């Protein structure tokens, strides 16, 4: 129990020291550029109802899709040590094949082209 209390006290002291150093050493020199709002590259002084390209959403959806692929394939190294690893490898290959087919389809349709 003594070691746990020592580690908690050490962590609390270290956090307190780092927070105090942050307040004391940080430079706060606000100017007009830092105080102006920045909205994703749009002019903050113009209308907030400007239309923008749907391609931003396409890139976000593709990122989420491939992020989910990584999450689905993460347990693959451990699953190959099961009694029947061929089932796991077949499903992993199916997921990769499906995502690759979707990416090729988007590429052929021109969904990934920024300039028209």
Backbone atoms as SQL, in Angstrom:
CREATE TABLE atoms (id INTEGER PRIMARY KEY, chain TEXT, resi INTEGER, resn TEXT, atom TEXT, x REAL, y REAL, z REAL);
INSERT INTO atoms VALUES
  (1, 'A', 1, 'UNK', 'N', 0.822, -1.199, 0.000),
  (2, 'A', 1, 'UNK', 'CA', 0.000, 0.000, 0.000),
  (3, 'A', 1, 'UNK', 'C', 0.863, 1.260, 0.000),
  (4, 'A', 2, 'UNK', 'N', 2.032, 1.136, 0.596),
  (5, 'A', 2, 'UNK', 'CA', 2.925, 2.282, 0.668),
  (6, 'A', 2, 'UNK', 'C', 3.373, 2.735, -0.721),
  (7, 'A', 3, 'UNK', 'N', 3.654, 1.750, -1.591),
  (8, 'A', 3, 'UNK', 'CA', 4.121, 2.089, -2.942),
  (9, 'A', 3, 'UNK', 'C', 3.016, 2.755, -3.747),
  (10, 'A', 4, 'UNK', 'N', 1.780, 2.318, -3.587),
  (11, 'A', 4, 'UNK', 'CA', 0.666, 2.922, -4.318),
  (12, 'A', 4, 'UNK', 'C', 0.482, 4.374, -3.890),
  (13, 'A', 5, 'UNK', 'N', 0.540, 4.637, -2.594),
  (14, 'A', 5, 'UNK', 'CA', 0.406, 6.020, -2.113),
  (15, 'A', 5, 'UNK', 'C', 1.565, 6.887, -2.605),
  (16, 'A', 6, 'UNK', 'N', 2.773, 6.309, -2.635),
  (17, 'A', 6, 'UNK', 'CA', 3.920, 7.053, -3.140),
  (18, 'A', 6, 'UNK', 'C', 3.736, 7.422, -4.612),
  (19, 'A', 7, 'UNK', 'N', 3.268, 6.467, -5.426),
  (20, 'A', 7, 'UNK', 'CA', 3.068, 6.737, -6.853),
  (21, 'A', 7, 'UNK', 'C', 1.953, 7.759, -7.077),
  (22, 'A', 8, 'UNK', 'N', 0.863, 7.663, -6.324),
  (23, 'A', 8, 'UNK', 'CA', -0.214, 8.646, -6.458),
  (24, 'A', 8, 'UNK', 'C', 0.244, 10.042, -6.045),
  (25, 'A', 9, 'UNK', 'N', 0.990, 10.122, -4.963),
  (26, 'A', 9, 'UNK', 'CA', 1.509, 11.424, -4.504),
  (27, 'A', 9, 'UNK', 'C', 2.492, 11.997, -5.523),
  (28, 'A', 10, 'UNK', 'N', 3.347, 11.141, -6.060),
  (29, 'A', 10, 'UNK', 'CA', 4.316, 11.600, -7.066),
  (30, 'A', 10, 'UNK', 'C', 3.605, 12.095, -8.328),
  (31, 'A', 11, 'UNK', 'N', 2.590, 11.367, -8.773),
  (32, 'A', 11, 'UNK', 'CA', 1.846, 11.787, -9.964),
  (33, 'A', 11, 'UNK', 'C', 1.116, 13.100, -9.724),
  (34, 'A', 12, 'UNK', 'N', 0.495, 13.247, -8.559),
  (35, 'A', 12, 'UNK', 'CA', -0.197, 14.498, -8.225),
  (36, 'A', 12, 'UNK', 'C', 0.780, 15.664, -8.150),
  (37, 'A', 13, 'UNK', 'N', 1.930, 15.461, -7.530),
  (38, 'A', 13, 'UNK', 'CA', 2.924, 16.530, -7.432),
  (39, 'A', 13, 'UNK', 'C', 3.460, 16.912, -8.810),
  (40, 'A', 14, 'UNK', 'N', 3.739, 15.912, -9.643),
  (41, 'A', 14, 'UNK', 'CA', 4.251, 16.197, -10.977),
  (42, 'A', 14, 'UNK', 'C', 3.227, 16.959, -11.811),
  (43, 'A', 15, 'UNK', 'N', 1.950, 16.560, -11.731),
  (44, 'A', 15, 'UNK', 'CA', 0.901, 17.275, -12.460),
  (45, 'A', 15, 'UNK', 'C', 0.766, 18.707, -11.986),
  (46, 'A', 16, 'UNK', 'N', 0.828, 18.913, -10.682),
  (47, 'A', 16, 'UNK', 'CA', 0.712, 20.270, -10.134),
  (48, 'A', 16, 'UNK', 'C', 1.870, 21.142, -10.587),
  (49, 'A', 17, 'UNK', 'N', 3.072, 20.606, -10.546),
  (50, 'A', 17, 'UNK', 'CA', 4.247, 21.376, -10.970),
  (51, 'A', 17, 'UNK', 'C', 4.151, 21.725, -12.453),
  (52, 'A', 18, 'UNK', 'N', 3.747, 20.768, -13.287),
  (53, 'A', 18, 'UNK', 'CA', 3.662, 21.044, -14.725),
  (54, 'A', 18, 'UNK', 'C', 2.566, 22.057, -15.048),
  (55, 'A', 19, 'UNK', 'N', 1.453, 21.999, -14.362),
  (56, 'A', 19, 'UNK', 'CA', 0.386, 22.989, -14.592),
  (57, 'A', 19, 'UNK', 'C', 0.829, 24.375, -14.168),
  (58, 'A', 20, 'UNK', 'N', 1.503, 24.485, -13.036),
  (59, 'A', 20, 'UNK', 'CA', 2.002, 25.795, -12.582),
  (60, 'A', 20, 'UNK', 'C', 3.055, 26.347, -13.541),
  (61, 'A', 21, 'UNK', 'N', 3.948, 25.487, -14.030),
  (62, 'A', 21, 'UNK', 'CA', 4.941, 25.945, -15.007),
  (63, 'A', 21, 'UNK', 'C', 4.269, 26.426, -16.290),
  (64, 'A', 22, 'UNK', 'N', 3.216, 25.767, -16.685),
  (65, 'A', 22, 'UNK', 'CA', 2.497, 26.179, -17.873),
  (66, 'A', 22, 'UNK', 'C', 1.903, 27.569, -17.701),
  (67, 'A', 23, 'UNK', 'N', 1.314, 27.838, -16.557),
  (68, 'A', 23, 'UNK', 'CA', 0.734, 29.170, -16.321),
  (69, 'A', 23, 'UNK', 'C', 1.806, 30.246, -16.217),
  (70, 'A', 24, 'UNK', 'N', 2.931, 29.934, -15.613),
  (71, 'A', 24, 'UNK', 'CA', 3.966, 30.939, -15.412),
  (72, 'A', 24, 'UNK', 'C', 4.789, 31.209, -16.669),
  (73, 'A', 25, 'UNK', 'N', 5.065, 30.183, -17.448),
  (74, 'A', 25, 'UNK', 'CA', 5.973, 30.342, -18.581),
  (75, 'A', 25, 'UNK', 'C', 5.275, 30.608, -19.910),
  (76, 'A', 26, 'UNK', 'N', 3.991, 30.429, -19.971),
  (77, 'A', 26, 'UNK', 'CA', 3.314, 30.632, -21.251),
  (78, 'A', 26, 'UNK', 'C', 3.254, 32.110, -21.598),
  (79, 'A', 27, 'UNK', 'N', 3.405, 32.397, -22.886),
  (80, 'A', 27, 'UNK', 'CA', 3.360, 33.769, -23.356),
  (81, 'A', 27, 'UNK', 'C', 1.961, 34.048, -23.889),
  (82, 'A', 28, 'UNK', 'N', 1.331, 35.030, -23.352),
  (83, 'A', 28, 'UNK', 'CA', 0.002, 35.413, -23.834),
  (84, 'A', 28, 'UNK', 'C', 0.110, 36.793, -24.459),
  (85, 'A', 29, 'UNK', 'N', 0.301, 36.793, -25.756),
  (86, 'A', 29, 'UNK', 'CA', 0.363, 38.048, -26.501),
  (87, 'A', 29, 'UNK', 'C', -0.702, 37.997, -27.592),
  (88, 'A', 30, 'UNK', 'N', -1.949, 38.246, -27.236),
  (89, 'A', 30, 'UNK', 'CA', -3.006, 38.190, -28.258),
  (90, 'A', 30, 'UNK', 'C', -2.903, 39.369, -29.218),
  (91, 'A', 31, 'UNK', 'N', -3.084, 39.092, -30.487),
  (92, 'A', 31, 'UNK', 'CA', -3.158, 40.134, -31.491),
  (93, 'A', 31, 'UNK', 'C', -4.417, 39.901, -32.324),
  (94, 'A', 32, 'UNK', 'N', -4.614, 40.708, -33.333),
  (95, 'A', 32, 'UNK', 'CA', -5.841, 40.644, -34.129),
  (96, 'A', 32, 'UNK', 'C', -5.972, 39.320, -34.872),
  (97, 'A', 33, 'UNK', 'N', -4.849, 38.771, -35.362),
  (98, 'A', 33, 'UNK', 'CA', -4.900, 37.505, -36.088),
  (99, 'A', 33, 'UNK', 'C', -5.291, 36.349, -35.178),
  (100, 'A', 34, 'UNK', 'N', -4.745, 36.334, -33.956),
  (101, 'A', 34, 'UNK', 'CA', -5.055, 35.238, -33.043),
  (102, 'A', 34, 'UNK', 'C', -6.468, 35.325, -32.486),
  (103, 'A', 35, 'UNK', 'N', -7.001, 36.518, -32.377),
  (104, 'A', 35, 'UNK', 'CA', -8.332, 36.682, -31.808),
  (105, 'A', 35, 'UNK', 'C', -9.448, 36.527, -32.827),
  (106, 'A', 36, 'UNK', 'N', -9.119, 36.537, -34.115),
  (107, 'A', 36, 'UNK', 'CA', -10.160, 36.393, -35.130),
  (108, 'A', 36, 'UNK', 'C', -10.549, 34.920, -35.264),
  (109, 'A', 37, 'UNK', 'N', -11.826, 34.631, -35.499),
  (110, 'A', 37, 'UNK', 'CA', -12.245, 33.232, -35.639),
  (111, 'A', 37, 'UNK', 'C', -11.789, 32.658, -36.971),
  (112, 'A', 38, 'UNK', 'N', -11.478, 31.389, -36.962),
  (113, 'A', 38, 'UNK', 'CA', -11.045, 30.707, -38.175),
  (114, 'A', 38, 'UNK', 'C', -11.982, 29.528, -38.396),
  (115, 'A', 39, 'UNK', 'N', -12.625, 29.487, -39.548),
  (116, 'A', 39, 'UNK', 'CA', -13.636, 28.468, -39.825),
  (117, 'A', 39, 'UNK', 'C', -13.249, 27.650, -41.053),
  (118, 'A', 40, 'UNK', 'N', -12.394, 26.700, -40.907),
  (119, 'A', 40, 'UNK', 'CA', -12.078, 25.713, -41.956),
  (120, 'A', 40, 'UNK', 'C', -11.699, 26.334, -43.295),
  (121, 'A', 41, 'UNK', 'N', -11.025, 27.418, -43.319),
  (122, 'A', 41, 'UNK', 'CA', -10.586, 28.007, -44.569),
  (123, 'A', 41, 'UNK', 'C', -11.565, 28.972, -45.188),
  (124, 'A', 42, 'UNK', 'N', -12.764, 29.098, -44.633),
  (125, 'A', 42, 'UNK', 'CA', -13.735, 30.048, -45.152),
  (126, 'A', 42, 'UNK', 'C', -13.476, 31.428, -44.566),
  (127, 'A', 43, 'UNK', 'N', -13.900, 32.441, -45.274),
  (128, 'A', 43, 'UNK', 'CA', -13.759, 33.810, -44.799),
  (129, 'A', 43, 'UNK', 'C', -14.675, 34.006, -43.590),
  (130, 'A', 44, 'UNK', 'N', -14.139, 34.303, -42.403),
  (131, 'A', 44, 'UNK', 'CA', -14.995, 34.415, -41.223),
  (132, 'A', 44, 'UNK', 'C', -15.879, 35.659, -41.243),
  (133, 'A', 45, 'UNK', 'N', -15.616, 36.592, -42.149),
  (134, 'A', 45, 'UNK', 'CA', -16.423, 37.808, -42.192),
  (135, 'A', 45, 'UNK', 'C', -17.568, 37.696, -43.177),
  (136, 'A', 46, 'UNK', 'N', -17.572, 36.654, -44.012),
  (137, 'A', 46, 'UNK', 'CA', -18.628, 36.472, -45.001),
  (138, 'A', 46, 'UNK', 'C', -19.811, 35.722, -44.418),
  (139, 'A', 47, 'UNK', 'N', -20.668, 35.274, -45.297),
  (140, 'A', 47, 'UNK', 'CA', -21.861, 34.553, -44.892),
  (141, 'A', 47, 'UNK', 'C', -21.498, 33.156, -44.394),
  (142, 'A', 48, 'UNK', 'N', -22.208, 32.685, -43.394),
  (143, 'A', 48, 'UNK', 'CA', -21.975, 31.352, -42.855),
  (144, 'A', 48, 'UNK', 'C', -22.701, 30.290, -43.660),
  (145, 'A', 49, 'UNK', 'N', -23.478, 30.671, -44.643),
  (146, 'A', 49, 'UNK', 'CA', -24.284, 29.733, -45.426),
  (147, 'A', 49, 'UNK', 'C', -23.709, 29.480, -46.816),
  (148, 'A', 50, 'UNK', 'N', -22.388, 29.574, -46.969),
  (149, 'A', 50, 'UNK', 'CA', -21.764, 29.330, -48.255),
  (150, 'A', 50, 'UNK', 'C', -21.745, 27.833, -48.546),
  (151, 'A', 51, 'UNK', 'N', -22.095, 27.423, -49.745),
  (152, 'A', 51, 'UNK', 'CA', -22.013, 25.989, -50.073),
  (153, 'A', 51, 'UNK', 'C', -20.558, 25.583, -50.296),
  (154, 'A', 52, 'UNK', 'N', -20.247, 24.369, -49.943),
  (155, 'A', 52, 'UNK', 'CA', -18.908, 23.858, -50.210),
  (156, 'A', 52, 'UNK', 'C', -19.019, 22.466, -50.800),
  (157, 'A', 53, 'UNK', 'N', -17.922, 21.984, -51.316),
  (158, 'A', 53, 'UNK', 'CA', -17.910, 20.754, -52.100),
  (159, 'A', 53, 'UNK', 'C', -18.237, 19.539, -51.235),
  (160, 'A', 54, 'UNK', 'N', -18.964, 18.622, -51.819),
  (161, 'A', 54, 'UNK', 'CA', -19.318, 17.374, -51.142),
  (162, 'A', 54, 'UNK', 'C', -18.111, 16.450, -51.033),
  (163, 'A', 55, 'UNK', 'N', -17.045, 16.780, -51.750),
  (164, 'A', 55, 'UNK', 'CA', -15.845, 15.943, -51.723),
  (165, 'A', 55, 'UNK', 'C', -15.191, 15.918, -50.347),
  (166, 'A', 56, 'UNK', 'N', -15.398, 16.961, -49.534),
  (167, 'A', 56, 'UNK', 'CA', -14.886, 16.931, -48.165),
  (168, 'A', 56, 'UNK', 'C', -15.539, 15.794, -47.394),
  (169, 'A', 57, 'UNK', 'N', -16.840, 15.600, -47.606),
  (170, 'A', 57, 'UNK', 'CA', -17.540, 14.515, -46.933),
  (171, 'A', 57, 'UNK', 'C', -17.073, 13.166, -47.462),
  (172, 'A', 58, 'UNK', 'N', -16.780, 13.072, -48.747),
  (173, 'A', 58, 'UNK', 'CA', -16.311, 11.823, -49.331),
  (174, 'A', 58, 'UNK', 'C', -14.977, 11.409, -48.722),
  (175, 'A', 59, 'UNK', 'N', -14.076, 12.356, -48.559),
  (176, 'A', 59, 'UNK', 'CA', -12.779, 12.040, -47.959),
  (177, 'A', 59, 'UNK', 'C', -12.958, 11.607, -46.511),
  (178, 'A', 60, 'UNK', 'N', -13.857, 12.265, -45.785),
  (179, 'A', 60, 'UNK', 'CA', -14.101, 11.883, -44.393),
  (180, 'A', 60, 'UNK', 'C', -14.694, 10.483, -44.303),
  (181, 'A', 61, 'UNK', 'N', -15.618, 10.153, -45.188),
  (182, 'A', 61, 'UNK', 'CA', -16.231, 8.829, -45.170),
  (183, 'A', 61, 'UNK', 'C', -15.201, 7.762, -45.549),
  (184, 'A', 62, 'UNK', 'N', -14.360, 8.041, -46.525),
  (185, 'A', 62, 'UNK', 'CA', -13.316, 7.079, -46.888),
  (186, 'A', 62, 'UNK', 'C', -12.330, 6.867, -45.743),
  (187, 'A', 63, 'UNK', 'N', -11.998, 7.943, -45.044),
  (188, 'A', 63, 'UNK', 'CA', -11.108, 7.814, -43.894),
  (189, 'A', 63, 'UNK', 'C', -11.745, 6.935, -42.824),
  (190, 'A', 64, 'UNK', 'N', -13.025, 7.167, -42.523),
  (191, 'A', 64, 'UNK', 'CA', -13.705, 6.345, -41.524),
  (192, 'A', 64, 'UNK', 'C', -13.793, 4.893, -41.963),
  (193, 'A', 65, 'UNK', 'N', -14.020, 4.675, -43.247),
  (194, 'A', 65, 'UNK', 'CA', -14.133, 3.321, -43.759),
  (195, 'A', 65, 'UNK', 'C', -12.823, 2.561, -43.579),
  (196, 'A', 66, 'UNK', 'N', -11.718, 3.167, -43.949),
  (197, 'A', 66, 'UNK', 'CA', -10.444, 2.476, -43.808),
  (198, 'A', 66, 'UNK', 'C', -9.989, 2.422, -42.354),
  (199, 'A', 67, 'UNK', 'N', -10.443, 3.342, -41.535),
  (200, 'A', 67, 'UNK', 'CA', -10.171, 3.268, -40.109),
  (201, 'A', 67, 'UNK', 'C', -10.903, 2.072, -39.500),
  (202, 'A', 68, 'UNK', 'N', -12.133, 1.837, -39.935),
  (203, 'A', 68, 'UNK', 'CA', -12.868, 0.666, -39.469),
  (204, 'A', 68, 'UNK', 'C', -12.215, -0.620, -39.961),
  (205, 'A', 69, 'UNK', 'N', -11.646, -0.578, -41.150),
  (206, 'A', 69, 'UNK', 'CA', -10.943, -1.765, -41.644),
  (207, 'A', 69, 'UNK', 'C', -9.808, -2.125, -40.705),
  (208, 'A', 70, 'UNK', 'N', -9.054, -1.153, -40.275),
  (209, 'A', 70, 'UNK', 'CA', -7.949, -1.415, -39.356),
  (210, 'A', 70, 'UNK', 'C', -8.478, -1.955, -38.032),
  (211, 'A', 71, 'UNK', 'N', -9.594, -1.409, -37.554),
  (212, 'A', 71, 'UNK', 'CA', -10.166, -1.896, -36.300),
  (213, 'A', 71, 'UNK', 'C', -10.652, -3.340, -36.434),
  (214, 'A', 72, 'UNK', 'N', -11.173, -3.706, -37.603),
  (215, 'A', 72, 'UNK', 'CA', -11.623, -5.079, -37.804),
  (216, 'A', 72, 'UNK', 'C', -10.456, -6.050, -37.965),
  (217, 'A', 73, 'UNK', 'N', -9.360, -5.584, -38.525),
  (218, 'A', 73, 'UNK', 'CA', -8.221, -6.464, -38.764),
  (219, 'A', 73, 'UNK', 'C', -7.204, -6.465, -37.633),
  (220, 'A', 74, 'UNK', 'N', -7.408, -5.666, -36.606),
  (221, 'A', 74, 'UNK', 'CA', -6.447, -5.576, -35.505),
  (222, 'A', 74, 'UNK', 'C', -6.260, -6.906, -34.774),
  (223, 'A', 75, 'UNK', 'N', -7.318, -7.669, -34.477),
  (224, 'A', 75, 'UNK', 'CA', -7.085, -8.946, -33.770),
  (225, 'A', 75, 'UNK', 'C', -6.606, -10.081, -34.677),
  (226, 'A', 76, 'UNK', 'N', -6.313, -9.811, -35.919),
  (227, 'A', 76, 'UNK', 'CA', -5.916, -10.862, -36.853),
  (228, 'A', 76, 'UNK', 'C', -4.671, -11.637, -36.421),
  (229, 'A', 77, 'UNK', 'N', -3.583, -11.011, -35.941),
  (230, 'A', 77, 'UNK', 'CA', -2.415, -11.811, -35.535),
  (231, 'A', 77, 'UNK', 'C', -2.726, -12.797, -34.411),
  (232, 'A', 78, 'UNK', 'N', -3.597, -12.440, -33.497),
  (233, 'A', 78, 'UNK', 'CA', -3.940, -13.357, -32.416),
  (234, 'A', 78, 'UNK', 'C', -4.904, -14.441, -32.896),
  (235, 'A', 79, 'UNK', 'N', -5.757, -14.091, -33.839),
  (236, 'A', 79, 'UNK', 'CA', -6.742, -15.050, -34.328),
  (237, 'A', 79, 'UNK', 'C', -6.108, -16.130, -35.197),
  (238, 'A', 80, 'UNK', 'N', -4.948, -15.870, -35.757),
  (239, 'A', 80, 'UNK', 'CA', -4.312, -16.888, -36.583),
  (240, 'A', 80, 'UNK', 'C', -3.756, -18.034, -35.745),
  (241, 'A', 81, 'UNK', 'N', -3.700, -17.898, -34.434),
  (242, 'A', 81, 'UNK', 'CA', -3.224, -18.961, -33.556),
  (243, 'A', 81, 'UNK', 'C', -4.364, -19.840, -33.043),
  (244, 'A', 82, 'UNK', 'N', -5.563, -19.669, -33.576),
  (245, 'A', 82, 'UNK', 'CA', -6.695, -20.493, -33.180),
  (246, 'A', 82, 'UNK', 'C', -6.569, -21.887, -33.784),
  (247, 'A', 83, 'UNK', 'N', -7.519, -22.728, -33.440),
  (248, 'A', 83, 'UNK', 'CA', -7.480, -24.107, -33.933),
  (249, 'A', 83, 'UNK', 'C', -7.682, -24.152, -35.447),
  (250, 'A', 84, 'UNK', 'N', -8.597, -23.310, -35.974),
  (251, 'A', 84, 'UNK', 'CA', -8.855, -23.239, -37.414),
  (252, 'A', 84, 'UNK', 'C', -8.630, -21.808, -37.905),
  (253, 'A', 85, 'UNK', 'N', -7.395, -21.431, -38.212),
  (254, 'A', 85, 'UNK', 'CA', -7.128, -20.040, -38.623),
  (255, 'A', 85, 'UNK', 'C', -7.594, -19.717, -40.036),
  (256, 'A', 86, 'UNK', 'N', -7.938, -20.719, -40.822),
  (257, 'A', 86, 'UNK', 'CA', -8.329, -20.431, -42.206),
  (258, 'A', 86, 'UNK', 'C', -9.642, -19.647, -42.273),
  (259, 'A', 87, 'UNK', 'N', -10.540, -19.875, -41.331),
  (260, 'A', 87, 'UNK', 'CA', -11.794, -19.123, -41.311),
  (261, 'A', 87, 'UNK', 'C', -11.520, -17.645, -41.066),
  (262, 'A', 88, 'UNK', 'N', -10.653, -17.357, -40.108),
  (263, 'A', 88, 'UNK', 'CA', -10.311, -15.968, -39.810),
  (264, 'A', 88, 'UNK', 'C', -9.626, -15.304, -40.984),
  (265, 'A', 89, 'UNK', 'N', -8.700, -16.017, -41.596),
  (266, 'A', 89, 'UNK', 'CA', -7.993, -15.442, -42.741),
  (267, 'A', 89, 'UNK', 'C', -8.928, -15.242, -43.923),
  (268, 'A', 90, 'UNK', 'N', -9.904, -16.120, -44.093),
  (269, 'A', 90, 'UNK', 'CA', -10.871, -15.961, -45.184),
  (270, 'A', 90, 'UNK', 'C', -11.719, -14.712, -44.981),
  (271, 'A', 91, 'UNK', 'N', -12.196, -14.494, -43.748),
  (272, 'A', 91, 'UNK', 'CA', -12.992, -13.287, -43.471),
  (273, 'A', 91, 'UNK', 'C', -12.148, -12.021, -43.621),
  (274, 'A', 92, 'UNK', 'N', -10.902, -12.057, -43.175),
  (275, 'A', 92, 'UNK', 'CA', -10.028, -10.888, -43.322),
  (276, 'A', 92, 'UNK', 'C', -9.781, -10.583, -44.795),
  (277, 'A', 93, 'UNK', 'N', -9.536, -11.627, -45.591),
  (278, 'A', 93, 'UNK', 'CA', -9.332, -11.432, -47.028),
  (279, 'A', 93, 'UNK', 'C', -10.603, -10.892, -47.680),
  (280, 'A', 94, 'UNK', 'N', -11.771, -11.357, -47.235),
  (281, 'A', 94, 'UNK', 'CA', -13.037, -10.862, -47.778),
  (282, 'A', 94, 'UNK', 'C', -13.221, -9.380, -47.478),
  (283, 'A', 95, 'UNK', 'N', -12.904, -8.966, -46.265),
  (284, 'A', 95, 'UNK', 'CA', -13.032, -7.547, -45.897),
  (285, 'A', 95, 'UNK', 'C', -12.093, -6.689, -46.744),
  (286, 'A', 96, 'UNK', 'N', -10.854, -7.130, -46.873),
  (287, 'A', 96, 'UNK', 'CA', -9.887, -6.355, -47.661),
  (288, 'A', 96, 'UNK', 'C', -10.299, -6.311, -49.132),
  (289, 'A', 97, 'UNK', 'N', -10.781, -7.420, -49.664),
  (290, 'A', 97, 'UNK', 'CA', -11.218, -7.455, -51.055),
  (291, 'A', 97, 'UNK', 'C', -12.417, -6.535, -51.285),
  (292, 'A', 98, 'UNK', 'N', -13.362, -6.540, -50.369),
  (293, 'A', 98, 'UNK', 'CA', -14.536, -5.671, -50.490),
  (294, 'A', 98, 'UNK', 'C', -14.154, -4.198, -50.445),
  (295, 'A', 99, 'UNK', 'N', -13.276, -3.838, -49.534),
  (296, 'A', 99, 'UNK', 'CA', -12.857, -2.439, -49.437),
  (297, 'A', 99, 'UNK', 'C', -12.011, -2.017, -50.642),
  (298, 'A', 100, 'UNK', 'N', -11.176, -2.914, -51.125),
  (299, 'A', 100, 'UNK', 'CA', -10.376, -2.594, -52.310),
  (300, 'A', 100, 'UNK', 'C', -11.273, -2.409, -53.528),
  (301, 'A', 101, 'UNK', 'N', -12.284, -3.247, -53.656),
  (302, 'A', 101, 'UNK', 'CA', -13.225, -3.112, -54.769),
  (303, 'A', 101, 'UNK', 'C', -13.967, -1.771, -54.699),
  (304, 'A', 102, 'UNK', 'N', -14.391, -1.381, -53.502),
  (305, 'A', 102, 'UNK', 'CA', -15.058, -0.089, -53.340),
  (306, 'A', 102, 'UNK', 'C', -14.148, 1.082, -53.663),
  (307, 'A', 103, 'UNK', 'N', -12.878, 0.981, -53.258),
  (308, 'A', 103, 'UNK', 'CA', -11.920, 2.047, -53.559),
  (309, 'A', 103, 'UNK', 'C', -11.673, 2.148, -55.064),
  (310, 'A', 104, 'UNK', 'N', -11.541, 1.018, -55.733),
  (311, 'A', 104, 'UNK', 'CA', -11.342, 1.042, -57.184),
  (312, 'A', 104, 'UNK', 'C', -12.560, 1.624, -57.881),
  (313, 'A', 105, 'UNK', 'N', -13.753, 1.279, -57.421),
  (314, 'A', 105, 'UNK', 'CA', -14.974, 1.830, -58.010),
  (315, 'A', 105, 'UNK', 'C', -15.026, 3.355, -57.856),
  (316, 'A', 106, 'UNK', 'N', -14.709, 3.852, -56.665),
  (317, 'A', 106, 'UNK', 'CA', -14.680, 5.307, -56.453),
  (318, 'A', 106, 'UNK', 'C', -13.637, 5.969, -57.336),
  (319, 'A', 107, 'UNK', 'N', -12.503, 5.330, -57.497),
  (320, 'A', 107, 'UNK', 'CA', -11.430, 5.882, -58.315),
  (321, 'A', 107, 'UNK', 'C', -11.847, 5.945, -59.784),
  (322, 'A', 108, 'UNK', 'N', -12.462, 4.882, -60.286),
  (323, 'A', 108, 'UNK', 'CA', -12.892, 4.833, -61.686),
  (324, 'A', 108, 'UNK', 'C', -14.004, 5.846, -61.947),
  (325, 'A', 109, 'UNK', 'N', -14.912, 6.007, -61.000),
  (326, 'A', 109, 'UNK', 'CA', -16.021, 6.946, -61.173),
  (327, 'A', 109, 'UNK', 'C', -15.564, 8.403, -61.057),
  (328, 'A', 110, 'UNK', 'N', -14.342, 8.643, -60.613),
  (329, 'A', 110, 'UNK', 'CA', -13.826, 10.003, -60.501),
  (330, 'A', 110, 'UNK', 'C', -14.185, 10.678, -59.199),
  (331, 'A', 111, 'UNK', 'N', -14.563, 9.913, -58.202),
  (332, 'A', 111, 'UNK', 'CA', -14.932, 10.488, -56.915),
  (333, 'A', 111, 'UNK', 'C', -13.747, 11.003, -56.126),
  (334, 'A', 112, 'UNK', 'N', -12.543, 10.600, -56.485),
  (335, 'A', 112, 'UNK', 'CA', -11.361, 11.039, -55.767),
  (336, 'A', 112, 'UNK', 'C', -10.615, 12.160, -56.468),
  (337, 'A', 113, 'UNK', 'N', -11.137, 12.636, -57.581),
  (338, 'A', 113, 'UNK', 'CA', -10.503, 13.735, -58.330),
  (339, 'A', 113, 'UNK', 'C', -10.899, 15.070, -57.722),
  (340, 'A', 114, 'UNK', 'N', -9.911, 15.886, -57.391),
  (341, 'A', 114, 'UNK', 'CA', -10.227, 17.195, -56.803),
  (342, 'A', 114, 'UNK', 'C', -10.470, 18.245, -57.882),
  (343, 'A', 115, 'UNK', 'N', -9.702, 18.170, -58.953),
  (344, 'A', 115, 'UNK', 'CA', -9.852, 19.166, -60.017),
  (345, 'A', 115, 'UNK', 'C', -10.741, 18.585, -61.118),
  (346, 'A', 116, 'UNK', 'N', -11.670, 19.384, -61.599),
  (347, 'A', 116, 'UNK', 'CA', -12.588, 18.918, -62.655),
  (348, 'A', 116, 'UNK', 'C', -12.296, 19.637, -63.952);
